[in-house]
Amino acid sequence: MPAAAAKPAFARVALIGKLRTPEIAASLRSLRELLEKRGCEVLFESETAAGVGARGADYEAIGKSADLAIVVGGDGTMLAAARNLVRHRVPLTGVNQGRLGFMTDIGHDDMQRGIGGILDGAYSIEERALLDAQIVRGDQSVLRTIALNEAVVGKGAQGRLIEFDLAIDGEFVYTLRADGVIVATPTGSTAYALSAQGPILHPAVPAFALVRALDARAHFDGFALTDMAQGDRLLLKRSADTIRFVHPAGYRYFATLREKLRWSEALDRTRDLE
């Protein structure tokens, strides 16, 4: 009598993807087949389901019932899913079909093996810090949101510089005239903040990066936009919630940086010429 198939590490799995290309739709269908063969119950996020001819569930339903969410696409798709699921503590893993893919760390060509390994229990869970953000006008809160990457305050469409005061833990730091400022989490240190010459922070570092921004817009991960009036205050603090990323076996943060940022390539080319 054949042995029973091993129970998957995650019994109910949600699939999320922005169907920009036929390849993403094909990957989602392939993942559904793999998951169902492994005995998983599969949920499709509502907008994703419309593109693959499946029944869909909204983020609230996914948050209440899913054990894992698999995001197919790029880091933008992962950010959107993370913002919708963070309060439910649903762990996420990503299949990269975008460009850099710092957060979607399973390559498309390695999708079957990577997801299969996770279902077999070969994975690690990493928790990433978030920003809680609030804009206060007078004694009224005009916006409350979260940011996984960064909060940016900038001049927007104005041609002139803006002037603002910076305080940390209630202590005044300085008054600055600039295009803007970025407050980045360790996750966001390799995004907009890096392009503005900011430092890279390892995800385990309990810190935020403060970077002067060029040609900035007022936004939080690019999703929540708002116009700020004179006298408005932006209050930022570390969120009590965290994003939970599921990494396949063998994941290494610095190996990801070497690959995505092409570190050591110049040295390797020099060695090839020797």
Long-range contacts (C-beta under 8 A, 24 or more apart in sequence): 5-38, 5-39, 6-120, 7-39, 8-35, 8-38, 8-39, 8-40, 8-119, 8-120, 9-118, 9-119, 9-120, 9-121, 9-123, 10-40, 10-67, 10-68, 10-118, 10-119, 11-39, 11-40, 11-41, 11-67, 12-40, 12-41, 12-43, 12-65, 12-66, 12-67, 12-68, 13-40, 13-41, 13-42, 13-43, 13-66, 13-67, 13-68, 13-69, 13-70, 14-42, 14-43, 14-44, 14-45, 14-57, 14-62, 14-66, 14-68, 14-69, 14-70, 14-90, 15-42, 15-43, 15-44, 15-45, 15-48, 15-69, 15-70, 15-72, 16-44, 16-45, 16-48, 16-69, 16-70, 16-71, 16-72, 16-77, 16-81, 17-45, 17-48, 17-51, 17-71, 17-72, 17-73, 17-77, 18-47, 18-48, 18-73, 18-76, 18-77, 18-80, 19-48, 19-51, 19-52, 20-73, 21-97, 23-97, 23-108, 24-72, 24-73, 24-97, 25-51, 25-52, 27-72, 27-95, 27-97, 27-108, 27-111, 28-52, 28-72, 30-111, 30-112, 31-70, 31-72, 31-95, 31-111, 31-115, 34-112, 34-115, 34-116, 35-115, 35-119, 38-116, 38-119, 40-119, 45-81, 59-84, 59-85, 62-88, 62-90, 63-87, 63-88, 63-90, 64-88, 66-90, 67-91, 68-92, 68-93, 68-118, 68-246, 69-93, 70-94, 70-95, 70-115, 71-95, 71-104, 72-97, 72-104, 73-97, 73-98, 73-104, 74-98, 74-99, 74-100, 74-101, 74-104, 75-100, 75-101, 75-102, 75-103, 75-104, 75-191, 76-222, 77-104, 78-103, 78-104, 79-103, 79-148, 79-149, 79-221, 79-222, 79-223, 80-223, 82-148, 82-243, 83-146, 83-148, 83-221, 83-223, 86-130, 86-146, 86-148, 86-241, 86-242, 86-243, 87-241, 89-241, 89-244, 90-244, 91-125, 91-244, 91-245, 91-246, 92-243, 92-244, 92-245, 92-246, 93-118, 93-123, 93-245, 93-246, 93-247, 93-248, 100-260, 101-260, 102-187, 102-190, 102-191, 102-256, 102-260, 103-187, 103-245, 105-247, 105-248, 105-251, 105-256, 106-248, 114-248, 117-248, 117-249, 118-246, 118-248, 122-248, 122-249, 123-246, 123-247, 123-248, 123-249, 124-246, 124-247, 124-249, 124-251, 125-244, 125-245, 125-246, 125-247, 126-203, 126-244, 126-245, 126-247, 127-242, 127-243, 127-244, 127-245, 128-185, 128-186, 128-187, 128-203, 128-242, 128-243, 128-244, 128-245, 129-185, 129-186, 129-187, 129-203, 129-206, 129-238, 129-239, 129-242, 130-185, 130-238, 130-239, 130-241, 130-242, 130-243, 131-183, 131-185, 131-208, 131-220, 131-236, 131-237, 131-238, 131-239, 132-236, 132-237, 132-238, 132-239, 132-240, 133-220, 133-224, 133-234, 133-235, 133-236, 134-234, 134-235, 135-226, 135-228, 135-232, 135-233, 135-234, 135-235, 136-232, 136-233, 136-234, 136-235, 137-229, 137-231, 137-232, 137-233, 138-231, 142-226, 142-232, 143-224, 143-226, 145-220, 145-223, 145-224, 146-220, 146-239, 146-241, 147-185, 147-188, 147-220, 147-221, 148-185, 148-187, 148-188, 148-221, 148-243, 149-184, 149-185, 149-187, 149-188, 149-191, 149-192, 149-221, 149-222, 150-182, 150-183, 150-184, 150-185, 150-188, 150-191, 150-192, 150-193, 150-220, 150-221, 151-182, 151-183, 151-219, 151-220, 151-234, 151-236, 152-180, 152-181, 152-182, 152-183, 152-192, 152-213, 152-216, 152-217, 152-218, 152-219, 152-220, 153-180, 153-181, 153-216, 153-218, 153-228, 153-234, 154-179, 154-180, 154-181, 154-213, 154-215, 154-216, 154-217, 154-218, 155-179, 155-180, 155-216, 156-216, 156-217, 156-218, 156-227, 166-210, 176-212, 178-212, 178-213, 179-212, 179-213, 179-214, 179-215, 179-216, 180-212, 180-213, 180-214, 180-216, 181-210, 181-211, 181-212, 181-213, 181-216, 182-209, 182-210, 182-211, 182-212, 182-213, 182-216, 183-208, 183-209, 183-210, 183-236, 184-208, 184-209, 184-211, 187-243, 188-221, 190-257, 190-260, 190-261, 200-257, 202-253, 203-253, 208-236, 208-238
